[in-house]
Amino acid sequence: MALNKCKECGNEVSTKAKSCPKCGAALKKPGGCLRILGIVIGCSIFLGIVSSLIDPGTDTDSQSTQPANTEPSESTQSVIEPEPEPEPEPKETVPAIGTYERLIYEITQTLGSCNRDVRRIHDINVNGDFVLVKFSINDNLANSWIKFGAKADIIDILKAVSKSQYPYSIIDVNGTFALTDKYGNSEESKVIQATYRRSTVERINWSGFDLENVYEVGEDIWLHPAFRD
């Protein structure tokens, strides 16, 4: 039979006794502390195992749970080249004053394009100090407006020639329009021929000039019957 000594009186007491039969002191069962210690250690080990299952080690977990880097690396990142700026359009070169080129430039800029399926300017011919301009008259809703437009075109041509400062003496203006004969055939024909001297054109005050007098100041005027007032 295993015996322990009482810590109070030193009497030998059975390990199964709860108190000393001699002094009555309560006895602690041997191995009680070891049992508690074993329980504590076992619980610690159990908690460690559970913790490792729930929260794995940071070394491996941090690598597996971190979001993947979606940014391209410097070696694979594409470089977007900026779009080149559009080149500026070349500026229109205006010919020098007093030249044949400046004469054509001013008349072309003034008349523009024709609203019919024909060329607006047929010819600009210079022979010494004589200038010949052949042009197409624009169409309009009424005959009176067509004739009015032809007069306005002649004034614009005379202004353009003056603006060019070309050294002319006489300018001859020919206007054409589509005429239909009695058989229903249409043909582009000359309907106006007006001749002006430079001395006459330079006398005109354009700001107060009456459009209806454009033929009155001419030197030699010929009008097709369809364009007579």
C-alpha positions in Angstrom: 0.0 0.0 0.0 1.4 3.4 -1.0 1.9 5.9 1.9 2.4 9.6 2.0 3.4 11.7 5.0 1.1 14.3 6.4 2.6 17.8 5.9 1.2 18.9 9.3 2.3 16.2 11.7 4.5 13.9 9.7 2.4 10.8 10.2 2.3 8.3 7.4 -1.0 8.2 5.8 -2.5 6.1 3.0 -2.5 7.8 -0.4 -6.2 7.0 -0.6 -7.0 8.9 2.7 -8.6 12.3 2.3 -7.4 13.5 5.8 -4.7 12.6 8.3 -6.2 10.2 10.9 -3.8 11.6 13.5 -4.2 15.4 13.1 -7.2 15.5 10.8 -5.4 17.7 8.2 -6.7 17.6 4.7 -4.5 15.7 2.3 -3.9 16.6 -1.4 -4.0 13.7 -3.7 -0.6 13.1 -5.3 -0.4 14.0 -8.9 -3.1 16.6 -8.7 -0.8 19.4 -9.8 0.7 17.2 -12.5 -2.8 16.3 -13.7 -3.8 20.0 -13.9 -0.5 20.8 -15.6 -1.2 18.0 -18.1 -4.7 19.3 -18.8 -3.3 22.9 -19.3 -0.6 21.6 -21.7 -3.1 19.5 -23.6 -5.5 22.4 -24.0 -2.7 24.6 -25.3 -1.7 22.0 -27.8 -5.3 21.5 -28.9 -5.9 25.3 -29.3 -2.7 25.5 -31.3 -3.8 22.9 -33.7 -7.2 24.5 -34.1 -5.6 27.9 -34.6 -3.3 26.6 -37.3 -6.2 25.1 -39.2 -8.3 28.3 -39.0 -5.4 30.8 -39.6 -2.5 29.2 -41.4 1.0 30.6 -41.1 1.5 34.2 -42.3 4.4 33.2 -44.5 2.4 31.0 -46.8 -1.0 32.6 -46.3 0.1 36.2 -47.1 1.4 35.0 -50.4 -1.8 33.0 -51.3 -4.4 35.5 -50.0 -2.9 38.7 -51.4 -4.6 39.9 -54.6 -2.6 39.3 -57.7 -0.9 42.3 -59.2 -2.8 43.1 -62.4 -0.6 46.0 -63.4 1.6 45.1 -66.3 5.3 45.0 -65.6 7.6 47.7 -67.0 8.9 45.2 -69.5 5.5 44.3 -70.9 3.6 47.6 -70.5 2.7 49.0 -73.9 3.6 52.6 -74.7 0.9 54.7 -76.4 2.4 57.2 -78.7 0.6 60.6 -78.8 -1.2 61.4 -82.0 0.7 63.8 -84.1 -0.7 67.3 -84.3 -2.3 68.1 -87.7 -0.1 70.1 -89.9 -1.4 73.7 -90.4 -3.0 74.3 -93.7 -0.7 76.3 -96.0 -1.8 79.9 -96.2 -3.1 81.1 -99.5 -0.5 83.1 -101.4 -1.9 86.3 -102.7 -0.2 87.5 -105.9 1.5 90.8 -106.1 -0.5 93.9 -106.9 -0.6 94.9 -110.6 0.2 91.5 -112.0 -1.8 89.3 -114.3 -2.0 86.7 -111.5 -3.5 89.3 -109.2 -6.1 90.2 -111.8 -7.2 86.6 -112.1 -7.1 86.1 -108.3 -9.4 89.1 -107.7 -12.0 88.2 -110.4 -12.1 84.6 -109.3 -12.5 85.5 -105.6 -15.3 87.9 -106.5 -17.4 85.8 -108.8 -17.1 82.5 -106.9 -18.9 79.5 -108.4 -21.9 79.2 -110.7 -25.3 77.8 -109.5 -25.7 76.1 -112.9 -23.9 73.1 -114.2 -21.3 75.3 -116.1 -18.1 77.0 -115.3 -18.4 80.4 -113.6 -15.4 81.9 -115.4 -14.8 80.8 -119.0 -11.8 82.9 -119.8 -9.7 85.9 -118.6 -7.6 87.0 -121.5 -5.1 89.9 -121.5 -3.7 91.4 -124.7 -1.5 94.3 -123.8 -3.7 96.8 -122.0 -6.9 95.1 -123.2 -8.7 92.7 -120.7 -11.4 90.3 -121.8 -13.5 88.5 -119.1 -16.0 85.8 -120.1 -18.3 84.5 -117.3 -21.6 82.6 -116.8 -24.6 84.3 -115.3 -26.3 82.6 -112.4 -29.9 81.4 -112.6 -32.6 82.7 -110.5 -36.4 82.4 -109.8 -37.5 85.1 -112.2 -36.1 86.7 -115.4 -35.9 90.1 -113.8 -33.8 88.7 -111.0 -31.5 87.0 -113.6 -31.0 90.3 -115.4 -30.4 92.1 -112.1 -27.8 89.5 -111.1 -26.0 90.0 -114.4 -25.7 93.7 -113.8 -24.4 93.0 -110.3 -21.8 90.6 -111.7 -20.5 93.2 -114.1 -20.1 95.7 -111.3 -18.2 93.1 -109.2 -15.9 92.4 -112.2 -15.1 96.1 -112.7 -14.4 96.5 -108.9 -12.1 93.4 -108.9 -10.1 94.7 -111.9 -9.7 98.0 -110.2 -8.6 96.3 -106.9 -6.0 94.3 -108.7 -4.4 97.5 -110.0 -3.6 95.9 -113.3 -2.6 98.5 -115.9 -5.4 98.1 -118.4 -7.0 100.6 -120.7 -10.1 98.8 -121.9 -12.1 95.9 -120.3 -14.6 93.9 -122.2 -17.1 91.8 -120.2 -19.0 89.0 -121.8 -21.8 87.2 -120.0 -23.4 83.9 -121.1 -26.6 82.1 -120.2 -28.5 79.0 -121.4 -31.1 80.0 -124.0 -33.8 77.7 -125.3 -34.8 78.0 -128.9 -38.3 77.3 -130.3 -37.5 73.7 -130.8 -36.8 73.2 -127.1 -33.0 73.0 -127.5 -30.9 74.7 -124.8 -27.5 76.1 -125.5 -25.0 78.3 -123.5 -24.9 81.6 -125.5 -23.5 85.1 -125.1 -26.2 87.4 -123.9 -24.2 90.4 -122.7 -21.2 92.3 -124.1 -20.2 95.4 -122.3 -17.0 97.5 -122.9 -15.6 100.0 -120.4 -12.6 102.4 -120.5 -10.4 102.6 -117.5 -11.0 106.4 -117.3 -14.7 105.7 -117.0 -14.4 103.1 -114.3 -12.1 105.3 -112.2 -14.8 108.0 -112.2 -17.4 105.7 -110.6 -18.2 106.3 -106.9 -19.2 102.7 -106.0 -20.8 103.7 -102.7 -23.4 105.9 -104.4 -23.5 104.2 -107.8 -26.9 103.1 -109.1 -26.9 99.5 -110.3 -29.4 100.3 -113.1 -26.8 102.6 -114.7 -24.2 99.9 -115.3 -25.0 99.8 -119.0 -25.4 103.6 -119.3 -21.7 104.2 -118.4 -20.3 101.6 -120.8 -18.6 102.5 -124.1 -20.1 99.7 -126.2 -23.1 97.7 -124.9 -24.8 94.8 -126.6 -27.7 92.8 -125.0 -29.6 89.8 -126.2 -33.3 90.6 -126.4 -34.0 88.3 -123.4 -31.7 90.5 -121.3 -33.0 93.9 -122.3 -35.2 95.8 -119.9 
